[in-house]
Amino acid sequence: MADITEVDYIWKNGELIPWAEATTHVLSHSLHYGSGVFEGIRCYQDPDSGKSYVFRLRDHMERLERSCKIAMIDLPYTVDELCDATVELLRKNGLKKAYIRPLVYRGYGVMGVDPTGAPIDVIIAAWPWDAYLGPEALANGVSVGVSSWRQRSNNAIPPAVKATASYMNSILAKLEAKAHGYAEAIMLNEAGLVCEGTGENIFVVRNGVLSTPPLSDGLLEGLTRDTVMCLADDLDIDTIEESLTRSDLYIADEVFMTGSAAELTPIGSVDDRVIGKPGEITRALQDRFFEVAYGHIDDYADWLTEV
């Protein structure tokens, strides 16, 4: 996990302000009760043309809007306004490739579990950020462990909302994984089925078939997950959604994680059971993903917003 690299501006509540001035009060509601929703988005620069594209920007902002609806947060900006603000922010900061973090949160004004009356603050930040799990992760894969912490259930915190409060057990699982020498954790749901990583969806390959847990097993509807399933169809890779047990991870031919931060990161071992080097299907999907993100495949041009 890399430190944040400061840039010049952050977009907050409709205007660009200096990075150091993007502050909030210590008694803001979301700081105490986790009442915020967010997104993670990538901007890629094509190494050939030098052009920059935000990947699936509108889809991310639409999911942010849905998260607000589920969390009963009145989002004061339209999806179009948020998309325009993101492009403006990247241009103003001179960022050609970046990680982008929109956040909608309840600000200062009330205290207590009832958030009624708290103002809604909206920010979009962006900064340079390379491989989420380290520079070697995309090429060589990482070791992971199945966490003792379970993912929140459908009727506890809805997995369809990407909420700040949802990530407490992700934090606990991540710290546990690090303490055990793993780069990342995989969490099971309350039924003991494979759910997701601390911030990633999970895919396995066995006998040439790509599979991933269904949304009904309590995972976030990841946009990179959706991307991979679309690309697998392009490459004629048989793909199914099915519930998975931890044993399915151990005996898989290939395993990888997906997410806006993690991109498509291979997994080399699970609970010290060796999966091996990144496999043929993982590599094909990884290559295809970056070809799309760099604007090299016209069929997916509508996923890209040029900066």
C-alpha positions as CSV (number, residue, x, y, z in Angstrom):
1,M,0.0,0.0,0.0
2,A,1.6,3.2,-1.2
3,D,1.5,6.6,0.5
4,I,-0.7,9.3,-1.1
5,T,1.2,11.6,-3.4
6,E,-0.1,15.2,-3.0
7,V,-1.2,17.2,-6.1
8,D,-2.4,20.7,-6.4
9,Y,-6.2,20.5,-6.2
10,I,-9.2,18.6,-4.9
11,W,-12.8,19.1,-6.1
12,K,-15.1,19.8,-3.2
13,N,-18.8,20.8,-3.2
14,G,-18.6,22.2,-6.7
15,E,-15.3,23.9,-6.8
16,L,-11.6,23.2,-7.1
17,I,-9.7,24.0,-3.9
18,P,-6.1,23.7,-2.9
19,W,-5.2,20.2,-1.7
20,A,-4.2,21.4,1.8
21,E,-7.6,23.2,2.2
22,A,-9.7,20.1,1.6
23,T,-10.5,19.5,5.2
24,T,-13.5,18.6,7.3
25,H,-14.5,19.0,10.9
26,V,-13.6,16.4,13.4
27,L,-17.2,16.2,14.5
28,S,-18.5,15.4,11.0
29,H,-21.1,12.6,11.1
30,S,-19.3,10.3,8.8
31,L,-16.1,10.3,10.8
32,H,-18.1,9.0,13.8
33,Y,-20.6,6.7,12.2
34,G,-19.2,5.7,8.8
35,S,-22.1,7.3,6.9
36,G,-20.4,7.8,3.6
37,V,-20.2,6.2,0.2
38,F,-17.3,6.2,-2.3
39,E,-15.8,4.9,-5.5
40,G,-12.4,4.0,-6.8
41,I,-11.6,4.8,-10.4
42,R,-8.5,4.5,-12.6
43,C,-7.2,6.9,-15.3
44,Y,-4.8,5.2,-17.7
45,Q,-2.3,6.7,-20.2
46,D,-1.8,4.8,-23.4
47,P,2.0,4.2,-23.6
48,D,1.8,4.4,-27.4
49,S,-0.2,7.5,-28.1
50,G,0.2,9.3,-24.8
51,K,-3.6,9.8,-24.6
52,S,-5.3,9.5,-21.2
53,Y,-8.6,7.8,-20.5
54,V,-10.7,7.4,-17.4
55,F,-11.9,3.8,-17.3
56,R,-15.7,3.4,-17.0
57,L,-16.1,6.8,-15.4
58,R,-19.9,7.1,-16.0
59,D,-20.5,3.5,-14.7
60,H,-18.6,4.3,-11.5
61,M,-20.6,7.5,-11.0
62,E,-23.8,5.7,-11.6
63,R,-22.9,3.2,-9.0
64,L,-22.0,6.0,-6.6
65,E,-25.5,7.4,-7.2
66,R,-27.0,4.0,-6.5
67,S,-25.0,3.7,-3.3
68,C,-26.4,7.1,-2.2
69,K,-29.9,5.9,-2.8
70,I,-29.4,2.7,-0.8
71,A,-27.8,4.7,2.0
72,M,-30.5,7.4,1.9
73,I,-28.0,10.1,1.1
74,D,-29.4,13.0,-1.0
75,L,-26.6,13.4,-3.7
76,P,-26.6,17.1,-4.6
77,Y,-24.9,16.5,-8.0
78,T,-25.9,14.7,-11.2
79,V,-23.8,11.9,-12.7
80,D,-23.0,14.2,-15.6
81,E,-21.8,16.9,-13.2
82,L,-19.6,14.4,-11.3
83,C,-18.1,13.1,-14.6
84,D,-17.3,16.6,-15.8
85,A,-15.8,17.5,-12.5
86,T,-13.5,14.5,-12.6
87,V,-12.1,15.4,-16.0
88,E,-11.7,19.0,-14.9
89,L,-9.8,17.9,-11.8
90,L,-7.4,15.7,-13.8
91,R,-6.7,18.4,-16.3
92,K,-6.2,21.1,-13.6
93,N,-3.7,18.8,-11.8
94,G,-2.0,17.8,-15.0
95,L,-2.5,14.1,-14.3
96,K,-2.1,11.7,-17.2
97,K,-2.7,8.6,-15.1
98,A,-4.1,8.5,-11.7
99,Y,-6.3,6.8,-9.1
100,I,-9.5,8.8,-8.5
101,R,-11.5,8.8,-5.3
102,P,-15.0,10.3,-5.2
103,L,-16.5,10.4,-1.7
104,V,-20.0,11.5,-0.5
105,Y,-20.3,11.9,3.2
106,R,-22.4,13.4,5.9
107,G,-20.6,16.4,7.3
108,Y,-20.7,18.6,10.5
109,G,-23.9,19.6,12.2
110,V,-25.5,16.8,14.1
111,M,-24.4,14.0,16.4
112,G,-26.0,10.7,17.0
113,V,-27.0,7.7,14.9
114,D,-29.9,9.7,13.3
115,P,-28.2,11.7,10.5
116,T,-31.1,13.9,9.8
117,G,-30.0,17.5,9.2
118,A,-26.3,16.7,8.6
119,P,-25.0,18.5,5.4
120,I,-23.9,16.4,2.5
121,D,-20.3,17.0,1.3
122,V,-19.0,15.6,-2.0
123,I,-15.3,15.5,-2.9
124,I,-13.3,14.1,-5.8
125,A,-9.6,13.5,-5.3
126,A,-7.0,12.1,-7.7
127,W,-3.3,11.3,-7.3
128,P,-0.6,9.1,-9.0
129,W,-0.9,5.5,-7.9
130,D,0.7,2.4,-9.4
131,A,0.0,-1.3,-8.6
132,Y,-2.2,-1.5,-5.5
133,L,-0.5,-4.7,-4.2
134,G,3.0,-3.8,-5.2
135,P,5.0,-3.5,-8.4
136,E,5.6,-7.2,-8.8
137,A,2.0,-8.3,-8.1
138,L,0.6,-7.9,-11.6
139,A,3.4,-9.9,-13.1
140,N,4.1,-12.6,-10.6
141,G,1.0,-12.8,-8.4
142,V,0.6,-12.6,-4.6
143,S,0.0,-14.9,-1.7
144,V,-3.3,-14.7,0.1
145,G,-5.0,-16.3,3.1
146,V,-8.6,-17.0,3.9
147,S,-9.6,-14.7,6.8
148,S,-11.2,-15.7,10.1
149,W,-13.3,-12.5,9.6
150,R,-16.5,-13.0,7.6
151,Q,-17.9,-10.6,5.1
152,R,-21.0,-8.6,6.2
153,S,-24.3,-10.3,5.3
154,N,-26.9,-9.0,2.8
155,N,-29.2,-7.8,5.5
156,A,-26.4,-6.3,7.7
157,I,-24.8,-3.8,5.4
158,P,-26.0,-4.2,1.8
159,P,-23.1,-5.3,-0.4
160,A,-24.6,-3.3,-3.3
161,V,-23.6,-0.1,-1.5
162,K,-19.9,0.8,-1.5
163,A,-20.0,2.4,1.9
164,T,-17.2,3.6,4.2
165,A,-18.8,1.6,7.0
166,S,-18.5,-1.6,5.0
167,Y,-14.8,-1.7,5.2
168,M,-14.2,-2.2,8.9
169,N,-14.1,-6.0,8.5
170,S,-11.9,-5.5,5.4
171,I,-9.5,-3.6,7.6
172,L,-9.5,-6.3,10.2
173,A,-9.0,-9.0,7.5
174,K,-6.2,-7.1,5.9
175,L,-4.3,-6.6,9.1
176,E,-4.8,-10.3,10.0
177,A,-3.4,-11.3,6.5
178,K,-0.4,-9.1,6.9
179,A,0.3,-10.5,10.3
180,H,0.3,-14.0,8.8
181,G,2.7,-13.0,6.0
182,Y,0.1,-12.7,3.2
183,A,-0.4,-9.8,0.8
184,E,-4.2,-10.0,0.9
185,A,-7.1,-11.8,2.5
186,I,-10.1,-13.6,1.1
187,M,-13.3,-13.4,3.2
188,L,-16.0,-16.0,3.3
189,N,-19.7,-15.1,3.8
190,E,-21.8,-16.1,6.8
191,A,-22.6,-19.4,5.0
192,G,-18.9,-20.2,4.7
193,L,-18.8,-19.6,0.9
194,V,-16.1,-17.6,-0.8
195,C,-17.2,-13.9,-1.0
196,E,-14.5,-11.5,-1.9
197,G,-11.2,-10.0,-1.0
198,T,-10.8,-6.9,1.3
199,G,-11.4,-4.8,-1.8
200,E,-11.5,-7.2,-4.7
201,N,-13.7,-9.7,-6.4
202,I,-12.4,-13.3,-6.9
203,F,-12.2,-15.5,-10.0
204,V,-11.0,-19.1,-10.3
205,V,-10.1,-21.2,-13.3
206,R,-10.5,-25.0,-13.4
207,N,-10.3,-27.2,-16.4
208,G,-10.5,-24.2,-18.7
209,V,-13.7,-22.8,-17.1
210,L,-13.7,-19.4,-15.4
211,S,-16.0,-19.0,-12.4
212,T,-16.8,-16.3,-9.9
213,P,-19.2,-16.1,-7.0
214,P,-22.7,-14.8,-7.7
215,L,-23.8,-11.4,-6.3
216,S,-26.3,-13.3,-4.1
217,D,-23.4,-14.6,-2.1
218,G,-22.9,-11.1,-0.7
219,L,-20.2,-9.4,-2.8
220,L,-19.9,-6.0,-4.3
221,E,-21.0,-5.7,-7.9
222,G,-17.6,-4.9,-9.1
223,L,-17.1,-3.0,-12.4
224,T,-13.8,-4.7,-13.0
225,R,-15.5,-8.0,-12.3
226,D,-18.1,-7.1,-15.0
227,T,-15.3,-6.0,-17.3
228,V,-13.5,-9.4,-17.0
229,M,-16.7,-11.3,-17.7
230,C,-17.3,-9.2,-20.9
231,L,-13.7,-9.8,-22.0
232,A,-13.9,-13.5,-21.3
233,D,-16.8,-13.7,-23.6
234,D,-14.8,-11.9,-26.3
235,L,-12.0,-14.5,-25.9
236,D,-14.5,-17.5,-25.9
237,I,-13.6,-18.4,-22.3
238,D,-16.4,-20.4,-20.7
239,T,-17.6,-18.3,-17.7
240,I,-20.1,-19.1,-15.0
241,E,-21.2,-17.6,-11.7
242,E,-21.3,-20.2,-9.0
243,S,-20.8,-20.5,-5.3
244,L,-17.3,-21.5,-4.3
245,T,-15.8,-23.1,-1.2
246,R,-12.3,-22.4,0.1
247,S,-11.4,-25.9,-1.2
248,D,-12.3,-24.7,-4.7
249,L,-9.5,-22.1,-4.3
250,Y,-7.0,-24.7,-3.2
251,I,-7.5,-27.0,-6.2
252,A,-8.0,-24.3,-8.8
253,D,-5.7,-24.1,-11.8
254,E,-5.6,-20.3,-11.6
255,V,-7.0,-17.7,-9.2
256,F,-7.0,-14.0,-9.6
257,M,-8.5,-10.9,-8.0
258,T,-10.1,-7.9,-9.7
259,G,-10.8,-4.3,-8.7
260,S,-10.2,-0.8,-9.8
261,A,-7.2,-0.6,-7.4
262,A,-6.0,-4.2,-7.8
263,E,-6.8,-4.3,-11.6
264,L,-6.3,-8.0,-12.4
265,T,-3.9,-9.4,-9.9
266,P,-2.9,-13.1,-10.1
267,I,-2.9,-15.2,-6.9
268,G,0.1,-17.6,-6.5
269,S,-1.0,-19.3,-3.3
270,V,-4.0,-19.6,-1.0
271,D,-3.4,-20.6,2.7
272,D,0.1,-21.8,1.6
273,R,-1.5,-24.1,-1.1
274,V,0.5,-23.3,-4.2
275,I,-1.5,-22.3,-7.3
276,G,1.5,-21.5,-9.3
277,K,2.6,-18.8,-11.8
278,P,-0.1,-16.7,-13.5
279,G,-1.8,-19.0,-16.0
280,E,-2.8,-18.8,-19.6
281,I,-6.4,-17.5,-19.0
282,T,-5.3,-15.0,-16.4
283,R,-2.6,-13.7,-18.7
284,A,-5.0,-13.5,-21.7
285,L,-7.6,-11.5,-19.7
286,Q,-4.9,-9.3,-18.1
287,D,-3.5,-8.4,-21.5
288,R,-7.0,-7.8,-22.9
289,F,-7.9,-5.6,-20.0
290,F,-5.0,-3.2,-20.5
291,E,-5.5,-3.1,-24.3
292,V,-9.1,-1.9,-23.6
293,A,-8.0,0.5,-20.9
294,Y,-5.4,2.0,-23.2
295,G,-8.0,2.6,-25.9
296,H,-6.6,0.0,-28.4
297,I,-9.9,-1.8,-28.9
298,D,-12.6,0.2,-30.6
299,D,-15.5,-2.0,-29.4
300,Y,-15.0,-0.7,-25.9
301,A,-14.5,3.0,-26.7
302,D,-17.7,3.9,-24.8
303,W,-16.0,2.7,-21.6
304,L,-13.4,5.4,-21.9
305,T,-13.5,9.1,-21.2
306,E,-10.7,11.0,-22.7
307,V,-9.0,13.6,-20.5
